[in-house]
């Protein structure tokens, strides 16, 4: 789609039918509004339209099309690729749209397109309910859900996208439609893992599940020398673990304060972290094996309010840090993968960087791959390699480190990437075809139907047309 420049006269016409604020370069608030979570991303949009509701979004989409401006859509702005902001275009900013309404009688929740995960957790837990979402509360629901959504409840209740019941969507022609099982079911299918390629989701409706208020939180620190032993045990234990147990193993550095013993503070460690969401009195026993793989440095596991569990990692992933992550689905956690993960973990470029192995399966794996756009259901594990740093001068080296290990691990992968941990979404159509698998042709058909002129291209770059074939 060809792009144009901002016409200030026409912008004044937009202001007349727009209830929110429209920020231009030089306006108070513009600099803060253009900053997103990943400090590597530094783009200056022509305008930022801070939408208060669907009507504002409709007006903004129509305006951008009339002006042939690139469109970016911001919910939480919390993805590595930085799709929430664009250079020289219009940002449709949903951050004012953070409303959450729980319908206890139906066990569903209606969520504004700009809501953060913490907003949902906070309101749903009033009723002892939860949506399976991610593990950092400051993440926006939009990007998380539209690309799948892994978190502490995934093995019990599935991906965030698996729990999507309906969505209000502003399409490329500026119209508002509802996608559910009765109306536009093809669009609902595509929204469940296909990304933001089809329109602007102004609200979501999710299935709620009973949970809490307390769960059993798993957090055990092992010495780095035990990394191979931890991963070998993880490989044998997690595939047959109850659905109520979600866990991941992380090469990281220990915190620098209490309650970590002084001699281990700030040094490389192997961490097993997770959540038991079954009966609370069974949590200690259910997690015991993962807490006794070797002699731990510290075991901080125990009952914790679910809302607090969801905030544990917020301080470790602050706004403004420089992030570059990539991921691979694994058919097995083979000896080769374990060796590779341990070698990568030992060579992390910064203390903040991580190498992680997520245990998948459970409810997520029982959904048929073609049932939603999210394809890689059968993978038992996910390997993620994350460069997290403060120094801009190290960006090039950190990105190269991630890409090299990602390339080295490709031969042990089933192909494809988890888009929320997908680098800058480089890799083009080959990456898309590997990630969407047998669903790729259908996703292209839905894209062509709802966005034939590729208005929403500042994302996964799904091509318009019906010729796509999976690799």
C-alpha positions as CSV (number, residue, x, y, z in Angstrom):
1,X,0.0,0.0,0.0
2,X,1.4,3.4,-1.0
3,X,1.9,5.9,1.8
4,X,1.4,9.6,2.0
5,X,2.0,12.5,4.4
6,X,-0.1,14.1,7.1
7,X,-2.4,16.9,5.9
8,X,-3.0,19.2,8.8
9,X,-6.2,20.7,7.3
10,X,-7.7,17.2,7.0
11,X,-6.5,16.5,10.5
12,X,-8.7,19.2,11.8
13,X,-11.7,17.5,10.3
14,X,-10.8,14.3,12.1
15,X,-10.6,16.2,15.4
16,X,-14.2,17.2,15.0
17,X,-15.4,13.6,15.1
18,X,-12.8,12.3,17.5
19,X,-13.3,12.3,21.3
20,X,-9.8,11.4,22.4
21,X,-6.6,13.4,22.1
22,X,-4.6,13.6,18.9
23,X,-0.9,14.2,19.5
24,X,1.5,15.7,16.9
25,X,5.3,16.0,17.1
26,X,6.1,18.8,19.5
27,X,2.8,18.5,21.4
28,X,2.9,17.9,25.2
29,X,2.7,14.2,25.8
30,X,3.9,13.2,22.4
31,X,7.3,12.0,23.5
32,X,5.9,9.8,26.2
33,X,3.2,8.4,24.0
34,X,5.7,7.3,21.3
35,X,7.9,5.4,23.8
36,X,7.2,1.7,24.1
37,X,8.4,-1.1,26.2
38,X,11.4,-2.1,24.0
39,X,14.0,0.7,24.3
40,X,15.6,-0.4,21.0
41,X,12.5,0.9,19.1
42,X,12.8,4.6,18.4
43,X,10.2,5.8,15.9
44,X,8.4,9.1,15.4
45,X,4.9,8.8,14.0
46,X,3.2,11.7,12.3
47,X,0.3,11.6,14.8
48,X,-0.9,9.5,17.7
49,X,-4.7,9.1,18.0
50,X,-5.5,8.2,21.6
51,X,-8.9,6.5,21.1
52,X,-11.6,6.4,23.7
53,X,-13.8,3.9,22.0
54,X,-14.7,2.1,18.8
55,X,-16.1,5.3,17.2
56,X,-12.7,6.9,17.6
57,X,-10.9,3.9,16.1
58,X,-13.3,3.9,13.1
59,X,-12.6,7.6,12.5
60,X,-8.9,7.1,12.8
61,X,-8.8,4.1,10.4
62,X,-10.8,6.1,7.8
63,X,-8.6,9.1,8.2
64,X,-5.4,7.1,7.7
65,X,-6.8,5.5,4.6
66,X,-7.8,8.8,3.1
67,X,-4.3,10.2,3.8
68,X,-2.6,6.9,2.8
69,X,-0.8,6.9,6.1
70,X,0.8,3.8,7.6
71,X,-1.1,2.5,10.6
72,X,0.3,1.0,13.8
73,X,-2.0,-0.2,16.6
74,X,-0.9,0.2,20.2
75,X,-2.4,-1.8,23.1
76,X,0.3,-2.2,25.7
77,X,3.2,-1.6,23.4
78,X,4.9,-4.6,25.0
79,X,6.3,-6.7,22.2
80,X,9.9,-7.1,21.1
81,X,9.2,-6.2,17.4
82,X,7.8,-2.8,18.3
83,X,4.8,-3.0,16.0
84,X,2.9,-0.6,18.3
85,X,4.7,2.4,16.8
86,X,5.5,3.4,13.2
87,X,7.7,6.0,11.5
88,X,5.8,8.8,9.9
89,X,2.3,7.2,10.1
90,X,-0.7,7.2,12.4
91,X,-0.6,5.3,15.7
92,X,-4.1,4.1,16.7
93,X,-3.5,4.2,20.5
94,X,-5.9,2.0,22.5
95,X,-4.3,2.7,25.9
96,X,-7.3,4.8,27.1
97,X,-9.6,1.8,26.5
98,X,-8.7,-0.3,29.5
99,X,-12.2,-1.2,30.8
100,X,-12.8,-4.7,32.2
101,X,-16.3,-6.0,33.0
102,X,-16.8,-9.5,34.5
103,X,-20.1,-11.3,33.8
104,X,-20.1,-13.8,36.7
105,X,-23.3,-15.5,35.6
106,X,-21.8,-16.5,32.3
107,X,-18.2,-16.8,33.4
108,X,-17.0,-14.4,30.7
109,X,-15.2,-11.1,30.8
110,X,-15.4,-8.2,28.3
111,X,-12.1,-6.4,28.0
112,X,-11.2,-3.1,26.3
113,X,-8.6,-3.3,23.5
114,X,-6.1,-1.3,25.5
115,X,-6.4,-3.3,28.7
116,X,-3.3,-4.7,30.4
117,X,-3.0,-8.2,31.8
118,X,-3.0,-6.8,35.3
119,X,-6.3,-5.0,34.7
120,X,-7.9,-8.4,33.9
121,X,-6.3,-10.3,36.8
122,X,-7.3,-7.5,39.2
123,X,-11.0,-7.5,38.2
124,X,-11.5,-11.2,37.6
125,X,-9.9,-12.3,40.9
126,X,-12.6,-10.4,42.8
127,X,-14.8,-13.3,41.7
128,X,-12.2,-16.0,42.1
129,X,-11.9,-16.2,38.3
130,X,-9.1,-15.8,35.7
131,X,-8.3,-15.8,32.0
132,X,-5.1,-17.7,31.1
133,X,-2.8,-14.8,30.1
134,X,0.9,-14.1,30.1
135,X,3.3,-13.8,33.0
136,X,4.1,-10.0,33.0
137,X,1.2,-7.9,34.2
138,X,2.1,-4.8,32.2
139,X,1.7,-6.7,28.9
140,X,-1.3,-5.5,26.7
141,X,-4.0,-8.1,26.1
142,X,-4.2,-7.3,22.4
143,X,-0.8,-8.4,21.1
144,X,-0.7,-11.3,23.6
145,X,-4.0,-12.8,22.7
146,X,-3.8,-12.3,18.9
147,X,-0.5,-14.1,18.8
148,X,-1.5,-17.0,21.1
149,X,-0.6,-16.1,24.7
150,X,1.6,-18.4,26.9
151,X,1.5,-18.1,30.7
152,X,1.2,-19.9,34.0
153,X,-2.3,-21.3,33.2
154,X,-1.6,-22.5,29.7
155,X,-1.3,-26.2,30.5
156,X,-4.6,-26.1,32.5
157,X,-6.8,-23.8,30.4
158,X,-5.0,-23.4,27.1
159,X,-3.6,-20.3,25.3
160,X,-5.2,-16.9,25.8
161,X,-6.4,-17.1,22.2
162,X,-8.1,-20.5,22.9
163,X,-10.3,-18.7,25.4
164,X,-11.4,-15.9,23.0
165,X,-15.1,-16.1,22.5
166,X,-15.7,-12.9,20.5
167,X,-14.1,-9.7,19.4
168,X,-15.3,-6.3,18.2
169,X,-13.1,-5.4,15.2
170,X,-12.8,-2.2,13.1
171,X,-11.9,-3.5,9.6
172,X,-9.8,-1.8,6.9
173,X,-12.8,0.0,5.5
174,X,-13.5,1.6,8.9
175,X,-16.5,-0.5,9.8
176,X,-17.2,-2.2,13.2
177,X,-18.1,-5.9,13.1
178,X,-18.3,-8.6,15.7
179,X,-16.4,-11.8,15.1
180,X,-17.8,-14.9,17.0
181,X,-18.9,-18.4,16.2
182,X,-22.2,-17.1,14.5
183,X,-20.9,-14.0,12.8
184,X,-17.7,-13.9,10.9
185,X,-16.4,-17.2,12.3
186,X,-13.6,-17.2,9.8
187,X,-12.3,-13.9,11.3
188,X,-12.6,-15.3,14.8
189,X,-10.6,-18.3,13.7
190,X,-7.8,-16.0,12.3
191,X,-7.7,-13.8,15.4
192,X,-6.9,-16.8,17.5
193,X,-3.2,-16.7,16.8
194,X,-3.0,-14.9,13.4
195,X,-2.0,-11.5,14.8
196,X,-3.2,-8.0,14.1
197,X,-3.4,-8.5,10.3
198,X,-7.1,-8.2,9.9
199,X,-8.3,-5.1,11.7
200,X,-8.2,-3.3,15.0
201,X,-9.7,-5.2,17.9
202,X,-11.5,-2.7,20.2
203,X,-12.8,-5.3,22.7
204,X,-12.4,-8.9,23.5
205,X,-14.7,-11.4,25.3
206,X,-12.9,-14.3,27.0
207,X,-13.9,-17.4,28.9
208,X,-13.2,-17.2,32.6
209,X,-12.1,-20.1,34.8
210,X,-12.2,-20.7,38.6
211,X,-8.9,-19.9,40.2
212,X,-7.4,-18.6,43.5
213,X,-7.3,-16.3,45.2
214,X,-4.0,-18.2,46.1
215,X,-2.0,-20.6,43.9
216,X,1.2,-22.5,44.7
217,X,4.1,-20.5,43.2
218,X,7.2,-22.5,42.2
219,X,10.5,-20.6,42.4
220,X,13.7,-22.6,43.0
221,X,17.2,-21.5,42.3
222,X,19.9,-24.0,41.5
223,X,23.6,-23.4,40.9
224,X,24.6,-23.0,37.2
225,X,26.6,-26.2,37.5
226,X,23.3,-28.1,37.8
227,X,21.9,-26.8,34.5
228,X,22.3,-30.0,32.6
229,X,20.9,-32.1,35.4
230,X,17.9,-29.7,35.8
231,X,17.0,-29.8,32.1
232,X,17.5,-33.6,31.9
233,X,15.0,-34.0,34.7
234,X,12.7,-31.4,33.3
235,X,12.6,-33.4,30.0
236,X,11.4,-36.5,31.7
237,X,9.1,-35.0,34.3
238,X,7.1,-32.3,32.6
239,X,5.4,-34.2,29.7
240,X,3.5,-36.4,32.1
241,X,3.0,-33.7,34.8
242,X,-0.6,-32.8,35.7
243,X,-2.2,-30.0,33.6
244,X,-2.4,-28.0,36.8
245,X,1.4,-27.6,36.8
246,X,3.1,-25.1,34.4
247,X,6.9,-24.7,34.6
248,X,9.9,-23.3,32.8
249,X,13.6,-23.7,33.4
250,X,15.7,-20.5,33.0
251,X,19.4,-19.8,32.7
252,X,19.6,-16.4,34.5
253,X,21.5,-14.5,37.2
254,X,20.3,-14.6,40.8
255,X,18.9,-11.5,42.4
256,X,21.4,-9.4,44.3
257,X,19.4,-9.2,47.6
258,X,17.6,-11.3,50.2
259,X,16.7,-14.1,50.5
260,X,19.4,-15.3,48.1
261,X,22.5,-16.3,50.1
262,X,25.2,-13.7,49.8
263,X,27.7,-15.8,48.0
264,X,25.2,-16.5,45.2
265,X,23.8,-13.0,44.7
266,X,24.1,-11.8,41.1
267,X,25.8,-14.9,39.8
268,X,24.6,-17.2,37.0
269,X,22.0,-19.7,38.2
270,X,19.4,-22.2,36.9
271,X,15.9,-21.3,37.9
272,X,12.8,-23.4,37.8
273,X,9.7,-21.3,38.0
274,X,6.1,-22.2,37.6
275,X,2.6,-22.4,39.1
276,X,0.4,-25.1,40.5
277,X,-3.2,-24.0,39.9
278,X,-4.9,-27.2,41.4
279,X,-6.0,-27.6,45.0
280,X,-3.7,-25.4,47.1
281,X,-3.0,-28.1,49.7
282,X,-1.5,-30.3,46.9
283,X,0.9,-27.7,45.6
284,X,3.8,-28.5,47.8
285,X,3.8,-32.1,46.9
286,X,3.0,-31.5,43.2
287,X,6.1,-29.3,42.8
288,X,8.4,-31.3,45.2
289,X,10.3,-33.1,42.5
290,X,11.1,-29.9,40.6
291,X,12.4,-28.4,43.9
292,X,14.7,-31.3,44.6
293,X,16.4,-31.9,41.3
294,X,19.7,-30.9,43.0
295,X,20.6,-29.0,46.1
296,X,19.0,-25.6,45.7
297,X,20.6,-22.3,46.4
298,X,17.2,-21.1,47.5
299,X,13.7,-22.3,47.3
300,X,11.1,-19.5,47.5
301,X,8.2,-21.6,46.5
302,X,4.9,-21.4,48.4
303,X,1.3,-20.2,48.4
304,X,0.8,-16.8,46.9
305,X,-2.1,-14.7,45.6
306,X,-2.5,-15.2,41.9
307,X,-2.5,-11.5,41.3
308,X,1.0,-11.3,42.9
309,X,2.3,-14.2,41.0
310,X,1.4,-12.4,37.8
311,X,3.5,-9.4,39.0
312,X,6.6,-11.3,40.1
313,X,8.6,-10.7,36.9
314,X,7.4,-7.2,36.2
315,X,10.6,-5.7,37.7
316,X,12.8,-7.9,35.6
317,X,11.2,-6.7,32.3
318,X,11.0,-2.9,32.8
319,X,10.0,-0.4,30.2
320,X,13.0,1.0,28.3
321,X,15.3,-1.9,28.6
322,X,16.7,-3.1,25.2
323,X,15.1,-6.4,24.2
324,X,15.8,-8.9,21.4
325,X,14.3,-12.4,21.7
326,X,13.8,-15.4,19.4
327,X,12.1,-18.8,19.9
328,X,11.9,-22.3,18.5
329,X,9.3,-25.0,19.0
330,X,10.9,-28.3,19.9
331,X,9.8,-31.9,19.1
332,X,11.9,-33.1,22.0
333,X,14.3,-31.8,24.6
334,X,17.1,-33.9,23.3
335,X,20.6,-34.2,24.6
336,X,21.7,-31.9,21.7
337,X,19.2,-29.3,22.8
338,X,20.2,-29.5,26.4
339,X,23.8,-29.1,25.5
340,X,23.1,-26.2,23.2
341,X,20.9,-24.5,25.9
342,X,23.6,-25.0,28.5
343,X,26.3,-23.6,26.3
344,X,24.1,-20.6,25.3
345,X,23.2,-20.0,28.9
346,X,26.9,-20.0,30.0
347,X,27.7,-17.4,27.3
348,X,24.8,-15.0,27.9
349,X,26.0,-11.5,26.9
350,X,24.5,-9.7,29.9
351,X,23.3,-10.7,33.4
352,X,19.8,-9.8,32.4
353,X,19.7,-12.1,29.4
354,X,18.1,-15.5,29.6
355,X,17.9,-18.9,27.9
356,X,14.6,-20.5,28.7
357,X,12.8,-23.8,28.2
358,X,9.1,-23.7,28.5
359,X,7.1,-26.9,29.1
360,X,4.0,-26.9,26.8
361,X,1.4,-29.6,26.3
362,X,-1.7,-30.0,28.5
363,X,-4.8,-28.2,27.4
364,X,-2.9,-26.3,24.8
365,X,-1.8,-29.5,23.1
366,X,-5.2,-31.1,23.0
367,X,-6.6,-28.4,20.6
368,X,-6.3,-29.6,17.0
369,X,-3.7,-27.5,15.0
370,X,-6.3,-26.5,12.4
371,X,-9.0,-25.5,15.0
372,X,-7.4,-22.0,15.3
373,X,-4.8,-20.0,13.5
374,X,-2.2,-21.0,16.1
375,X,-0.6,-24.1,14.6
376,X,2.2,-25.5,16.8
377,X,0.1,-27.5,19.3
378,X,2.0,-30.7,19.5
379,X,5.4,-29.3,20.5
380,X,6.2,-30.4,24.0
381,X,8.7,-27.6,24.6
382,X,9.6,-24.1,23.5
383,X,13.2,-22.8,23.6
384,X,13.6,-19.0,23.9
385,X,16.8,-17.0,23.7
386,X,16.6,-13.5,25.1
387,X,19.1,-10.7,25.0
388,X,18.1,-8.1,27.6
389,X,20.4,-5.1,28.1
390,X,20.7,-1.5,29.2
391,X,23.6,-0.3,26.9
392,X,22.6,0.8,23.4
393,X,26.2,0.3,22.3
394,X,25.7,-3.4,22.9
395,X,22.6,-3.8,20.6
396,X,24.5,-5.1,17.6
397,X,26.4,-7.7,19.6
398,X,23.4,-8.8,21.6
399,X,21.2,-9.2,18.5
400,X,24.0,-11.2,16.8
401,X,24.3,-13.5,19.9
402,X,20.6,-14.3,19.7
403,X,20.5,-14.9,16.0
404,X,23.6,-17.1,16.1
405,X,22.2,-19.4,18.8
406,X,18.8,-19.4,17.1
407,X,20.5,-20.5,13.8
408,X,22.5,-23.1,15.7
409,X,19.3,-24.5,17.2
410,X,17.3,-24.6,14.0
411,X,18.3,-28.2,13.2
412,X,16.6,-29.4,16.5
413,X,13.4,-27.4,15.9
414,X,10.1,-28.4,14.3
415,X,10.2,-25.0,12.6
416,X,8.3,-21.8,13.3
417,X,8.4,-19.3,16.1
418,X,6.2,-18.1,18.9
419,X,5.4,-14.7,17.5
420,X,5.4,-13.0,21.0
421,X,9.0,-14.1,21.2
422,X,9.8,-13.6,17.6
423,X,12.6,-11.0,17.3
424,X,11.8,-8.3,14.8
425,X,9.7,-10.8,12.8
426,X,12.4,-11.0,10.2
427,X,12.4,-14.1,8.1
428,X,9.7,-13.1,5.6
429,X,7.3,-15.5,4.1
430,X,9.4,-18.6,5.0
431,X,9.1,-17.8,8.7
432,X,5.3,-17.2,8.3
433,X,4.8,-20.5,6.5
434,X,6.8,-22.5,9.0
435,X,5.0,-20.8,11.9
436,X,1.5,-21.2,10.6
437,X,2.1,-24.6,9.0
438,X,-1.0,-26.1,7.3
439,X,-3.0,-23.0,8.3
440,X,-1.0,-20.6,6.2
441,X,-3.1,-20.7,3.1
442,X,-6.3,-20.2,5.1
443,X,-4.8,-17.3,7.0
444,X,-4.0,-15.6,3.7
445,X,-7.5,-16.1,2.5
446,X,-8.9,-14.4,5.6
447,X,-6.4,-11.6,5.2
448,X,-7.5,-11.1,1.6
449,X,-11.1,-11.1,2.5
450,X,-11.0,-8.5,5.3
451,X,-8.0,-6.4,4.3
452,X,-7.6,-6.8,0.5
453,X,-5.5,-3.6,0.2
454,X,-3.2,-4.6,3.0
455,X,-4.0,-1.6,5.2
456,X,-2.8,-3.4,8.3
457,X,0.7,-4.3,7.2
458,X,2.8,-3.0,10.2
459,X,2.8,-6.4,11.8
460,X,3.4,-10.0,10.6
461,X,3.3,-8.9,6.9
462,X,0.9,-11.7,5.8
463,X,0.7,-11.3,2.0
464,X,-2.7,-10.6,0.4
465,X,-3.8,-13.4,-1.9
466,X,-4.7,-17.1,-1.9
467,X,-1.6,-18.6,-3.3
468,X,0.3,-19.2,-0.1
469,X,1.3,-22.8,0.5
470,X,2.8,-24.2,3.7
471,X,6.4,-25.3,3.5
